[in-house]
Amino acid sequence: MSTIQIQLDPVALREATTQAIMGVLTPEMKAELISKAITALLTPVSDYYNKQTPPLQVAFNDAVMVSARAIVKDTLASNTEVMAKITELALQTAQKVLAMDADKMADKMADSFIASMRKEY
């Protein structure tokens, strides 16, 4: 016995679902839905990482980080002198880390981790 598998494009499926839902909503229901969606975007969430930050602010912050990373990446790619300095600094840091006593380094890392877990957010 063979089974039939149907694969739908997720974007097309989402669009079709959206149009189906919007097609049955009255103008009043649409206005309420839009109002509640805007309120949800502006209402601070209370999850661990984004305490009291509205989703719209989180999205804006993420977009800023993406843009900043792209700018830094492009800047570094075009500036060999800065890249050489960063590479040298990374090598010096790696050498210091590798030269440290592993037990002491593990203790310091554990202490830092515990301190960060106790930090009040």
Secondary structure, 3 states (H helix, E strand, C coil): CCCCCCCCCHHHHHHHHHHHHHHHCCHHHHHHHHHHHHHHHHCCECCCCCCCECHHHHHHHHHHHHHHHHHHHHHHHHCHHHHHHHHHHHHHHHHHHHHCCHHHHHHHHHHHHHHHHHCCC
